[in-house]
Each structure stands twice: as C-alpha cells, then as structure tokens.
Amino acid sequence: MRGRPAPPHATQDQEDDDGKRRVRSTKRRQDAPDLPRLPLENRTVGRTFEGHAGQVFRPSMFLTLGSHGRVHSDGTPVDPDAYAYRRAAWDAVHFPRLLDRFWQNLRRAVGWNVQYAGAVEPQRRLAPHAHFAMRGTIPRALVREVAAATYHQVWWPRVDELLYGPGRAPQWDSAGGYIDPESGELLPSWDDALDLVDADPDAEPVHVVRFGSQVDAKGVLAGTKDADRCVGYITKYLTKQAADCHDVTTGRQRAHLERLWQELRHAVLGAVRQLAALRCPAEEGPARV
C-alpha cells in the first residue's frame, strides 16, 4: 500500500488556485545536513537475508517519527514557560508536508521506491507523530540521518503581529474585497501578500518544520507477534478520531491545551484573517474563515 500524507509536490514550486506557479529555490539550507543520494532502482522491496540451512527471509520495518520538547507522562511540558508553543502549533499544521518530504528524501537516499502504510497519531502533548510499516529494512543510522536532514519551509507572509480580531474585524466591500474597518484601505489578498514575498530578494521562510529527536526504527518479521502488534497499532489510529485519543482531565492538561489552542488560533488562522487570505469575487460575498 502506498499513499501520500499531503498533496504531491516534487519541488519547492507551489501553484495557486488560478494556475499561477510560484518558484522557490531548491537550494538546501546551510543549517541542514547533506542528504545521501543513490540512483533509483526499479523495485519496491528491500534486500533479502539468508539464515540457517539456506532459509531466505525479507524483514520489514516499523518506524516512528516524533516531535520536540520535554514533557511529563501526562503530556504537559516539564517547563511550560520554555515550551515552544508557537513552534508546536506551526509544526502540527505543516506536519503532513514534512512527512511527504521525508519519504521523498528516504527514497532518494536508499535508491529504491520505498512503500509504506501508516497513521498519524496525536501524542499526549497534543503534537502529531507518525507510525509507519515499511516494506523492507533500511539501516537505522540512515533513517535517522534522513530524518535529521529533512525539513519543510513555509513561504508565507510574516504573521508576527495580530492586526485584526473579533472586536476589530476587516469589513467586506463588494466592490473589491476586505477593507480596514477604520481607514477603509483595501487589504491585500493572499496572492498579493505572496507576491510581496516573491519580490523580496531577502525573504526568509516564515517557519521551518523539522522532526524532533524521537526517531525509532525496528525490524519486523512477517508472522511474528511483533508484526501483529505493529499492524494492530497502525490500524487502531486509522479507525479512531484524533479528538478521542486522549482525555483532558487535569488543570495542568487544560492549561497546556489552552496555550496550544491560542497559538493555533492566532499564529495560523490569524495569518489568513489579517491578510484577507480568502478574498473571493464580489458577486460571491465574503468567504468564511
């Protein structure tokens, strides 16, 4: 079974809804390790191993990719003041893109078309991590090397300052789009804001998503208890709603949830609101955000 956790994007190029293609540099970041790369072979399974009496077997691998930050057993941060809530919120939103980039990088590093089945699970800290069953095995050191070298850059406008909120929301003007409620100035659309980013030669990505230190990989043989356990673990989260995975029962957990929610609300959705990102044609009326 093979699939994509995010829409395909073979390069850093992005295409808008109107078909306009935005070209991003594919040059690797200087703060990221280099990636190994091999010529791609036309196969989808890993190597075979020979055991006693000439027995040949081909093991698989169970892989877990996680996130950042030290937490207690209940998922709350050891040091809430030092916990990077904004980073956690942005990482969660763009986690599918990071996974997509990881599989591209891994296939290039091993030289064959790695296949997998998996699921994304919310940890107790409410950050996503992913579990995958892979066909074939890959050296653990190489898996960790690829994970450490994988990143996804978010080329959005800056969203450091919240300009609009429920008490001061942009107004819809049927003649052109959203306007400032006080000055009447037409606000830029999402495309307008991205054009400004494209035109700035010194622009930097507003966020860079990376994996945390939790990268666990272990070999699994078909027909063993470990194989059954891995399959059961993945299918459990394929059939379970994310909201039902963990219960919030203590004040400390509620405080953690509230702080993360505020970052998700203001740092991510706020970017759409303050830039009138979903400006629609006048005859359709304002879009809901």
C-alpha positions as CSV (number, residue, x, y, z in Angstrom):
1,M,0.0,0.0,0.0
2,R,1.3,3.4,-0.9
3,G,-0.1,6.8,-0.3
4,R,0.7,10.5,0.3
5,P,0.0,12.3,3.6
6,A,-0.1,15.6,1.7
7,P,-0.7,16.8,-1.9
8,P,2.2,15.9,-4.1
9,H,5.0,18.5,-4.6
10,A,8.1,17.2,-6.3
11,T,9.9,20.6,-5.9
12,Q,9.6,23.7,-3.8
13,D,7.3,25.1,-6.5
14,Q,3.8,26.0,-5.5
15,E,0.7,26.6,-7.7
16,D,-2.1,28.9,-6.8
17,D,-5.8,28.1,-7.4
18,D,-5.6,30.3,-10.5
19,G,-2.8,28.2,-12.0
20,K,0.0,30.7,-11.2
21,R,3.2,28.9,-10.4
22,R,5.4,30.2,-7.7
23,V,9.0,29.0,-7.9
24,R,11.0,28.6,-4.7
25,S,14.7,27.9,-4.5
26,T,15.6,24.2,-4.2
27,K,19.0,25.1,-2.7
28,R,19.4,23.3,0.6
29,R,19.6,25.2,3.8
30,Q,23.0,25.7,5.3
31,D,21.8,24.6,8.7
32,A,20.6,21.2,7.5
33,P,22.9,18.2,7.0
34,D,23.5,17.0,3.4
35,L,21.4,14.1,2.1
36,P,22.9,11.0,0.7
37,R,21.6,10.1,-2.8
38,L,21.7,6.9,-4.9
39,P,20.4,6.1,-8.4
40,L,16.8,4.9,-8.2
41,E,16.3,1.2,-8.9
42,N,13.1,-0.2,-10.2
43,R,12.0,-2.1,-7.1
44,T,9.7,-1.6,-4.1
45,V,11.0,-4.1,-1.6
46,G,14.2,-4.3,0.5
47,R,17.0,-6.7,0.4
48,T,16.8,-10.4,1.4
49,F,18.8,-12.1,4.1
50,E,20.0,-15.8,4.3
51,G,19.7,-17.6,7.6
52,H,20.4,-21.1,8.7
53,A,20.0,-24.0,6.3
54,G,19.7,-21.6,3.4
55,Q,16.5,-20.1,4.6
56,V,15.8,-16.7,2.9
57,F,13.7,-14.0,4.5
58,R,12.9,-10.3,3.9
59,P,12.1,-8.4,7.0
60,S,10.1,-5.2,7.2
61,M,10.5,-2.2,9.5
62,F,8.3,-0.3,11.9
63,L,9.1,3.4,12.0
64,T,8.0,6.2,14.4
65,L,8.7,9.9,13.8
66,G,8.0,12.4,16.5
67,S,8.3,16.0,17.7
68,H,10.1,18.3,20.1
69,G,10.1,19.3,23.8
70,R,10.4,17.5,27.2
71,V,7.1,16.6,28.8
72,H,5.6,14.8,31.8
73,S,3.9,11.4,31.5
74,D,0.5,13.3,31.2
75,G,1.8,15.2,28.1
76,T,2.3,18.5,29.8
77,P,5.6,20.4,29.4
78,V,8.3,20.0,32.0
79,D,8.8,23.7,31.7
80,P,5.7,25.5,30.3
81,D,7.5,28.8,30.0
82,A,10.3,27.4,27.9
83,Y,8.0,25.1,25.8
84,A,7.8,26.4,22.2
85,Y,4.1,26.6,21.8
86,R,4.2,28.7,18.6
87,R,6.6,26.2,17.0
88,A,4.4,23.3,18.2
89,A,1.3,24.9,16.6
90,W,3.0,25.5,13.2
91,D,4.7,22.2,13.2
92,A,1.3,20.4,13.7
93,V,-0.3,22.3,10.8
94,H,2.5,21.6,8.4
95,F,3.4,18.1,9.6
96,P,1.9,16.4,6.5
97,R,4.2,18.3,4.2
98,L,7.2,17.3,6.4
99,L,6.2,13.6,6.1
100,D,5.8,13.9,2.4
101,R,9.3,15.4,2.1
102,F,10.8,12.7,4.3
103,W,9.6,9.9,2.0
104,Q,11.0,11.7,-1.0
105,N,14.3,12.1,0.7
106,L,14.4,8.5,2.0
107,R,13.7,7.0,-1.4
108,R,16.5,9.1,-2.9
109,A,18.9,8.0,-0.1
110,V,18.3,4.3,-0.4
111,G,17.9,4.1,-4.2
112,W,14.6,2.2,-4.4
113,N,10.9,3.1,-4.2
114,V,10.1,2.5,-0.5
115,Q,6.5,1.6,0.2
116,Y,4.7,2.1,3.4
117,A,1.4,2.1,5.3
118,G,0.9,4.2,8.4
119,A,-1.1,6.6,10.5
120,V,-0.6,9.9,12.3
121,E,-1.4,9.9,16.0
122,P,-1.7,12.8,18.4
123,Q,0.7,12.4,21.3
124,R,-0.4,13.2,24.8
125,R,1.4,16.6,24.4
126,L,-1.2,17.1,21.5
127,A,1.6,17.2,18.9
128,P,1.4,14.8,16.0
129,H,3.7,11.9,15.5
130,A,3.6,9.1,12.9
131,H,3.9,5.3,12.8
132,F,4.7,3.5,9.5
133,A,5.1,-0.1,8.5
134,M,7.7,-0.2,5.6
135,R,8.3,-3.0,3.1
136,G,12.0,-3.9,3.6
137,T,14.6,-2.7,6.0
138,I,16.9,0.2,6.0
139,P,19.9,0.8,8.3
140,R,18.7,2.7,11.4
141,A,21.6,5.1,11.1
142,L,20.5,6.1,7.6
143,V,16.9,6.5,8.7
144,R,18.0,8.9,11.4
145,E,20.3,10.7,9.0
146,V,17.5,11.3,6.6
147,A,15.1,12.4,9.3
148,A,17.7,14.9,10.7
149,A,18.2,16.3,7.2
150,T,14.5,16.6,6.3
151,Y,12.7,19.9,6.6
152,H,9.8,21.9,5.0
153,Q,9.9,25.6,4.5
154,V,6.7,27.7,4.8
155,W,6.8,30.6,2.4
156,W,4.1,32.7,3.9
157,P,4.0,36.4,4.8
158,R,5.1,37.4,8.2
159,V,2.5,36.9,10.9
160,D,4.3,38.2,14.0
161,E,1.7,40.8,14.8
162,L,-2.1,40.2,15.2
163,L,-3.8,43.1,13.4
164,Y,-7.4,42.0,13.5
165,G,-9.6,40.1,15.9
166,P,-13.3,39.6,16.8
167,G,-13.5,43.2,18.1
168,R,-11.8,44.7,15.1
169,A,-12.5,42.5,12.1
170,P,-12.0,43.5,8.4
171,Q,-15.1,44.6,6.6
172,W,-16.2,43.2,3.3
173,D,-16.5,45.6,0.4
174,S,-18.4,44.1,-2.5
175,A,-16.5,46.4,-4.9
176,G,-13.1,44.9,-4.2
177,G,-12.6,42.7,-1.2
178,Y,-11.8,43.2,2.5
179,I,-11.0,46.6,3.8
180,D,-9.6,48.0,7.1
181,P,-12.6,48.9,9.4
182,E,-11.1,52.3,10.3
183,S,-9.2,53.6,7.3
184,G,-11.2,51.9,4.6
185,E,-7.9,50.8,2.9
186,L,-8.2,47.7,0.7
187,L,-6.3,44.8,2.3
188,P,-4.1,42.6,0.3
189,S,-5.3,39.2,-0.8
190,W,-3.4,36.1,-0.1
191,D,-1.9,36.2,-3.6
192,D,-1.0,39.8,-3.2
193,A,0.9,39.1,0.0
194,L,2.7,36.1,-1.6
195,D,3.7,38.4,-4.5
196,L,5.4,40.7,-2.0
197,V,7.3,37.7,-0.6
198,D,8.3,36.6,-4.1
199,A,9.5,40.1,-4.9
200,D,11.7,40.4,-1.8
201,P,15.2,39.0,-2.5
202,D,16.0,38.8,1.2
203,A,12.8,37.0,2.1
204,E,13.1,34.1,4.6
205,P,10.5,31.3,5.2
206,V,8.1,32.3,8.0
207,H,8.6,28.8,9.5
208,V,10.8,25.8,9.0
209,V,9.3,22.4,10.1
210,R,11.7,19.7,11.3
211,F,11.3,16.3,13.1
212,G,12.2,16.1,16.8
213,S,14.7,13.7,18.3
214,Q,12.2,10.8,18.5
215,V,13.1,8.6,15.6
216,D,12.6,4.9,16.3
217,A,13.1,2.2,13.8
218,K,13.0,-1.6,14.4
219,G,12.9,-4.6,12.1
220,V,9.8,-6.8,12.0
221,L,9.4,-10.3,10.5
222,A,6.1,-11.4,9.0
223,G,4.2,-14.0,11.0
224,T,5.6,-12.9,14.4
225,K,3.9,-11.3,17.4
226,D,5.8,-8.1,16.7
227,A,4.3,-8.0,13.2
228,D,0.8,-8.5,14.5
229,R,1.3,-5.8,17.2
230,C,2.6,-3.3,14.7
231,V,-0.3,-3.9,12.3
232,G,-2.8,-3.5,15.2
233,Y,-1.2,-0.3,16.4
234,I,-1.4,1.3,12.9
235,T,-5.0,0.2,12.2
236,K,-6.1,1.4,15.7
237,Y,-5.3,5.0,14.7
238,L,-6.6,4.6,11.1
239,T,-10.1,3.9,12.6
240,K,-10.0,6.3,15.6
241,Q,-10.8,10.0,15.6
242,A,-7.9,12.2,16.7
243,A,-10.2,14.0,19.3
244,D,-10.8,10.7,21.0
245,C,-7.2,9.7,21.5
246,H,-6.5,11.5,24.8
247,D,-8.7,12.8,27.6
248,V,-8.0,16.2,29.3
249,T,-8.7,15.5,33.0
250,T,-6.4,17.9,35.0
251,G,-5.9,21.6,35.3
252,R,-2.4,21.3,34.0
253,Q,-3.6,19.5,30.9
254,R,-6.3,22.1,30.3
255,A,-3.8,24.9,30.6
256,H,-1.5,23.2,28.1
257,L,-4.4,22.7,25.7
258,E,-5.4,26.3,26.0
259,R,-2.0,27.7,25.3
260,L,-1.6,25.5,22.3
261,W,-5.0,26.4,21.0
262,Q,-4.2,30.1,21.3
263,E,-1.1,29.7,19.2
264,L,-3.1,27.7,16.6
265,R,-5.8,30.3,16.6
266,H,-3.7,33.4,16.3
267,A,-0.4,32.3,14.7
268,V,-2.0,30.3,11.9
269,L,-5.7,31.3,11.4
270,G,-4.7,34.8,12.2
271,A,-2.5,34.9,9.2
272,V,-5.5,34.2,7.0
273,R,-7.7,36.8,8.7
274,Q,-5.2,39.7,8.9
275,L,-4.2,39.4,5.2
276,A,-7.7,38.7,3.9
277,A,-6.3,35.4,2.5
278,L,-9.6,34.1,1.3
279,R,-10.8,37.2,-0.6
280,C,-13.4,36.0,-3.1
281,P,-15.1,37.6,-6.1
282,A,-17.5,40.4,-5.2
283,E,-20.6,38.6,-6.5
284,E,-19.9,35.6,-4.2
285,G,-19.7,37.7,-1.0
286,P,-17.2,37.2,1.8
287,A,-15.6,33.9,2.5
288,R,-15.9,32.3,5.9
289,V,-12.6,31.8,7.8
